[in-house]
Amino acid sequence: MLTLVLCLSLVACGNSDDVAGDDWRTTGMVVGSGTITHDGESVDVLVTVSESSAAFYRDLPEQILFDSVSFPMNIPDAEQAFNAISFDDMDDDGESDVLVSFIHENGDATELIWIWDPVERYVFREDLSTVAISGGDLSGDDLSEYVGLWEYQGENLWLRIHEDATWEFVNDQDEVIEYGVLWVDEYGITLHFDGSGDTLQLDRTVSGDLIDSVNGGTLVPADKIESCVPYFTRNGFEINAAVDAGTYLLKNGACSYYNLGKNYTVGDCYWEVIKNYDVTHDGIREIQFDAVCYVPASSLGTFDQEFIISTRSGLYDFYTGKWFNTDNDHTEKNHTERIDNHYVNTLEWNGQSYEVEYSYSTEAEFFVADWYMVYTVSYMVYLPEGYDGLLFVAEPEAKTYEDHMKWSDPTAEYYLTEEDAVDLFFSVCY
């Protein structure tokens, strides 16, 4: 959509074809005249105006378009309210700029200014212009109906409209992509893009949405910015491990230490996820799976007393990047058909709410085959039938004991970050 916004263009108003027959200058179309100078060359021009633009024609019997400027909004009474035009050099660069002024029937004055740019040509300057946005025929519908946040559906883009008739397109990080001023009319609003001078008409529907007919899009009122691109995708993560496909190496996936962090050692381990049960009924999907970690003796430190082995793993949401906390939303439920001590997380995504209920148990076995320890986490999860974003994620251990202990607060909320690019990601809902 960024490319879409930046590439919006206008068809220049006016007719560049020669008109045979009588001198067009005598038809009454001309409202002004002047001389335009660029690159040291001057051209005498005659001016016509419409509600959307001012066109500059060569001062010849044939109607030949030389240049034009597009207004940042429609001016319905442009022909009647036209007051003057100037091609003076306002920024002292030796190039002609454009000033068009109007005096409306109600006495309001509109003065529009464009500064010449050798690349973008005439660039509308909102900061130098004076626009009558209230009163009389120019006010159109009430601007207050449009003030607020609008989501451009399917484009990860939002339009924010302010009370002073300024606007900006922002991304999911609330970073401004484009901005400018707008104009309200009986059909909807017209956005003027500062810099390029382009305009975009958004028509209001009976239901209150805004339709971008040029690009085939729809904008709807929004309470907040929430990306339509899943958190997992927009942060560049990849599903790099498959369920029921054997073990995967996780570098630095286990740590060992004793006596509050002494001889803290980080080493490699292997993970696999085995799905034992996956059934959907009555709108609920039930999945039971085991996440198994294999820790070799070579990954552990050297100890002469009892020590601790630790791994990091958990359930995350593909869409929001949220860790399924095991304490913050803790509830105790005694359903005869389910295991006690369930945990519940409620996810909000694209206007939908999903309640995910789950429980888990752990078991550690030592000296199994070639492994020093085999650690199994057995999960039972209950998902809404329409939700498919459950991830099991195995993460490397912290490099220091201090950092290891910072992470281990079960009441905190965690989200996948840039550092998680090296994690193992298993899609449980494959």
C-alpha positions, 0 to 999 in steps of 0.5 A, spaced: 500 500 500 505 504 501 507 504 493 500 505 492 499 511 496 506 514 493 504 512 486 497 515 486 497 520 480 493 525 477 491 526 470 492 534 468 486 538 467 485 541 460 486 539 453 493 539 449 490 538 442 490 544 437 483 547 436 481 548 429 477 554 427 476 561 431 481 564 436 480 560 443 482 566 447 475 570 445 471 565 448 471 568 455 475 562 458 481 566 460 481 568 467 488 571 467 495 571 464 502 572 466 509 569 464 512 563 466 520 562 467 524 556 467 531 554 466 532 561 463 526 561 458 520 565 459 513 563 456 507 568 456 501 564 458 493 565 459 489 561 465 483 558 465 480 555 472 475 549 474 473 547 481 479 542 481 485 546 477 488 552 474 491 550 467 496 555 463 495 555 455 500 558 451 498 565 448 496 563 441 490 562 437 490 555 438 489 552 445 495 548 447 496 546 454 503 549 457 502 546 464 497 546 470 496 545 477 491 541 481 488 544 487 488 540 494 481 540 494 475 541 490 473 549 489 466 548 487 465 556 486 472 557 482 470 560 476 466 565 480 471 566 486 477 567 482 481 573 484 488 573 481 494 569 479 501 570 480 507 567 477 512 571 481 519 567 484 517 567 491 523 563 493 528 567 489 531 561 485 530 564 478 524 559 477 516 561 477 512 559 482 504 559 482 499 563 487 492 563 485 487 567 490 479 566 490 475 571 494 468 567 495 461 570 496 461 569 503 467 574 504 472 568 505 479 568 502 483 562 499 490 563 497 494 557 494 501 557 493 506 552 489 513 552 489 517 550 483 521 543 484 526 541 478 524 534 479 517 534 482 515 540 478 510 544 482 509 542 489 503 545 493 505 548 500 500 548 505 504 552 510 504 558 505 497 557 503 491 560 506 485 555 505 478 557 507 475 550 510 469 553 513 463 557 511 459 558 505 459 553 499 466 551 500 464 547 507 461 541 504 459 536 509 461 537 517 469 535 517 467 532 524 464 526 521 471 524 519 475 526 524 479 520 527 482 513 525 480 509 519 483 503 517 485 501 510 482 494 510 487 489 507 493 494 506 496 494 513 495 502 513 491 507 517 488 514 515 488 519 521 484 525 520 485 531 525 480 537 526 484 542 523 483 538 516 490 535 516 491 528 515 496 522 515 497 515 512 501 511 518 503 504 518 502 499 524 508 502 528 504 509 527 509 511 523 507 517 518 508 515 510 504 520 507 500 527 509 497 533 507 490 537 507 483 535 506 477 537 503 470 535 505 464 535 499 457 532 499 460 526 496 466 525 501 473 527 502 479 529 498 486 528 500 491 532 498 498 529 498 503 534 501 509 534 496 507 530 490 501 535 489 496 528 488 489 528 490 485 522 492 477 522 493 474 518 498 467 517 497 462 516 503 457 510 503 451 509 506 454 505 512 459 510 513 465 507 510 470 510 505 471 508 498 477 509 494 474 507 487 481 509 484 485 503 488 479 499 489 479 499 497 475 501 503 476 504 509 472 503 516 472 507 522 477 504 527 479 504 535 486 503 534 492 501 530 492 493 529 496 490 524 493 485 519 499 482 518 501 477 523 506 479 528 510 472 526 510 474 519 512 481 519 517 480 524 521 475 519 520 469 523 519 462 520 516 455 522 523 452 522 521 445 525 515 440 524 511 436 528 512 429 528 518 429 524 524 428 529 529 432 533 531 439 531 538 442 534 537 448 538 544 451 539 545 453 547 538 451 548 540 448 555 543 451 561 546 448 568 548 451 574 548 450 582 548 454 588 545 460 585 548 460 579 555 457 580 559 454 574 553 457 569 554 453 563 550 453 556 550 448 551 546 445 545 540 440 546 535 437 541 527 438 541 521 434 537 514 435 538 509 429 537 502 430 536 498 424 540 491 427 539 487 432 535 480 432 534 474 437 533 467 437 535 462 442 537 466 448 535 472 446 539 479 443 537 482 439 542 490 437 541 494 433 546 502 433 544 508 432 547 514 437 547 521 433 548 528 435 549 534 431 549 540 434 553 547 430 552 552 430 557 557 434 553 552 440 554 553 440 561 558 443 566 562 440 571 559 439 577 561 435 584 555 436 587 547 436 585 546 441 580 540 444 576 538 443 568 534 448 565 531 449 558 526 455 555 520 453 552 512 455 551 506 456 547 506 463 543 501 466 538 502 466 531 498 473 530 500 477 536 506 474 538 504 473 545 506 468 550 501 464 553 502 466 560 502 460 565 500 464 571 497 471 570 490 469 567 490 462 572 484 459 573 482 453 577 477 449 574 474 442 576 471 439 570 470 431 570 472 430 563 478 435 563 485 435 567 484 440 573 488 447 574 487 449 567 490 456 564 486 461 560 489 466 555 484 470 551 487 473 544 484 479 540 486 479 533 483 483 527 476 484 531 476 477 533 476 474 540 479 467 541 479 463 548 485 458 549 485 453 554 490 449 556 494 445 561 501 441 562 505 437 566 513 435 566 517 429 566 525 428 567 528 422 565 536 421 566 541 417 563 536 415 557 540 411 551 545 416 549 542 422 553 544 425 560 536 427 560 530 427 556 525 432 559 518 432 556 512 437 557 505 434 555 500 439 553 493 439 553 490 445 549 482 447 547 482 451 541 476 455 538 475 451 531 477 457 527 483 459 531 490 456 528 495 460 531 498 456 536 506 455 536 510 451 541 517 455 541 523 452 544 528 458 546 536 458 547 538 459 554 541 466 557 548 467 556 548 469 564 545 466 570 543 473 572 539 474 565 536 467 566 533 469 572 530 475 569 526 471 564 523 466 569 518 471 572 511 467 570 507 473 571 510 477 566 508 478 559 513 476 553 512 477 546 517 474 541 522 479 539 528 480 534 532 475 538 528 470 537 530 469 530 534 463 532 528 459 536 525 453 534 518 454 531 513 448 531 506 450 528 501 445 533 495 447 528 498 444 522 
